[in-house]
Amino acid sequence: MRRLPLLALACVLLASCNPAVQTAQDFTASHQPNCTYHGQMGTVLVILMAQAVPTASQVPCIELLPAGLTVSDVFVRNGRARFALDSDRDLGHHVVEVVLERSCRLGSVTQVPSDTLGVRRYQEVVEVVPGRRYQGMLYHLFEGGCVTYRLDFRGGEQARPLSEVSLALGFVSREALRKTVHDYTEGRLELDPPAAGG
Amino acid sequence: MEPTLRNAPGTVGDPARTRSARVSRSGRHRRPSGEAPPLPRTLDVSGRWWLAAAGVVLLLWTAIISNRSTALFVLSADQTVVEQAARMRTGMLTDVMQTVHALGSRWTIRLLLWSAVAVLLVFRRFRHLYVFLGATLAVTAITSLFAYIVLYPRPLAVEILGEWSGYAHPSRPVAVFTAVVVGILYSLVPKGRLRQLGKLVAAVLVAALSVSLVYLAVNSPTDVLIGVVIGVTLPLVAFRLLTPNEVFPVSYRRVSSAHLDVGGRRGQAIHRALEEQLGIQVHEIKPFGLSGSAGSTPLRVRVKGEPEAWLFAKLYAGSHLRSDRWYKLGRTLLYGRLEDEKPFNTVRRLVQQEDYALRLMYGAGVRSPEPFGIVEITPEREYIVVTEFFDGAREIGEPEVEVDEAVIDDGLRIIRRLWDAGLAHRDVKPANLLVRDGRVHLIDVFFAEVRPSPWRQAVDLANMMLVLACRSSSQRVYERARLQFGEDEIAEAFAATRGLTMPSQLRRVMREQGRDLHAEFLRLLPERPRPIAIQRWSIRRVGLMVGVLLLGLVVVLLLFSNFKAAGLL
């Protein structure tokens, strides 16, 4: 009988360590910075990234992760959010590092067309070693923030994986995240303070 | 005069039988099954409360993860408090709170942690150090794990004014800061008023940090509360279970780590155990001859009655068992397998060895203390070996002791008796040779070995000659030794003895006297013997060295990576 509380505690501990217990449809169940999860815009991680840069009108996220790429090195703190994509092929460890900040320092860049409304896109080639490596930067400037893709492709494909990466990554608007928080909390909570949210 | 066999009539210097008569074998108490040991590792009431709080936290987490309504309820309740706090914001208060918030910064925590580690290293309080580091790492690991599982954002709808990183729940700065402060209290602050005062200070600091985090909207109340529960419970339980104050007291007196405190609950437990298990009436227990002992806590027990009588006791605990293991491992690494280097597995076996050695020596007619048995203090943790006390005996190194030819002969006869009985003492040094009424007594037989190698026996002879020569002259000791030992035996003794084979106390005495007695004896020998190498190389030794090095490297790397990952480096 004396062991019953211990047994109960162990069950609780085991249950709480199992993320599968979380509601499957719940966006709070995802550990990835997904743009959509079971019909809702963003995940808790994306909301946390939005909190890191409260001025940012857009937050980077993963649209669709192609086979062979995995998310790693997620780090979010006030003023900065970062995650990377690793390749299990020859492309390398951190194929792309995505950084969200309040502002970016642009080098010798060239403006390129952007797929996202309200986002200006700039490209910079840092280093090209023919047949071995491509290093470059993609800057995404929008109201209240900037997202940098630090590209580092190893192997002979040069900049070809860029299209794959561009398809994998995307943006979710702050407005959409506000709606997600509002809906999830049944109107009890908002993402931003009233003054900032407008 | 020859040391006498036990069945021979008692002579001057033999153990006084009246002492043993005081130790009654009747009326001994058999510890009833299920009775709590005298020195239990208790959590105390506060420890149980904190554990219960941790249980509540686990339940809450389960509810938050598995039930959306609960999660929403907690979020909303937290939000109400955070919003209330935000309404109280003023410029000055915000400045104050941001300053207080620095308590939870990585640099503050690093400074506190590594300063405490440095103090623990200086005072060689390794057990506390391991528990401190382990508990701190465990707290960082658990907060990270549950932050990953619970996935709570920072407080919503309020401007966050402080620095933060990662998910909000549980509050990592609060948990780690609390853990470090609790660790400092239990590893550096002696138990008593000072620690109580320290707890108050710690509570104020943790509360201030928690309030600042909520005020700045870095964390919600639930985050900080659960951070506090984790930060207190883990180190508290770890310290209370693994370094109970009765066994590992925090003290700044310069005492050997081998010497345990025999006051307080342990003193009472020893007192009671001696009375119940040996049937004696204890008047007083005091540490005795601590300077000559490094492997146990020697005690002198005053027995009630007329005339005044004394017993000698040696307290052994887990710390002595570990010291013995490390000592033997060190010897094996440095010199190979010189002799039996097998460590003991339990404290019980360790004391059994001492009791057995005492009985062997006593039975062989070596003038050593009469054993009165083993007394159990806490099963498998602490035992006492009780023997006769040589009342009025003086250590041979003391200036008052006259080391004349009779004493020299007596000391050498002890070695001859050991040789004849197939025994080796293995720790012949001034502290282990007592002189009473012109007779030499050999004590501390813990290292005694049955059927030792001739090399080991030769070392005993050389050490005895060196000890005797410290108080007389090498010429005189050599001449007296020649009456009981052959030249070849003495030559072998000095060929075998050097460096580590001489006890450190003996080396120190010779160094203080500025005499190279070993060289003096070598000059006296008709032929200088070839030194016997004490380095023993084997595949086992090389393997052990490589293994220890690799293990050390792995431990360092693991610690480094864990502390780095935890942001503590």
Interface residues (C-beta under 8 A of the other chain):
Chain A: P5 L9 V12 L13 A15 S16 C17 P19 V21 Q22 T23 D26 T28 A29 H31 V44 L45 I47 L48 Q51 P54 F75 V76 R77 N78 V181 T185 E186 R188 L189 E190 L191 D192 P193 P194 A196 G197
Chain B: G55 L58 L59 W61 T62 I65 S66 R68 A71 L72 L75 S76 Q79 L145 F146 Y148 I149 L151 Y152 P153 R154 L156 A157 V158 E159 I160 G162 E163 W164 S165 G166 Y167
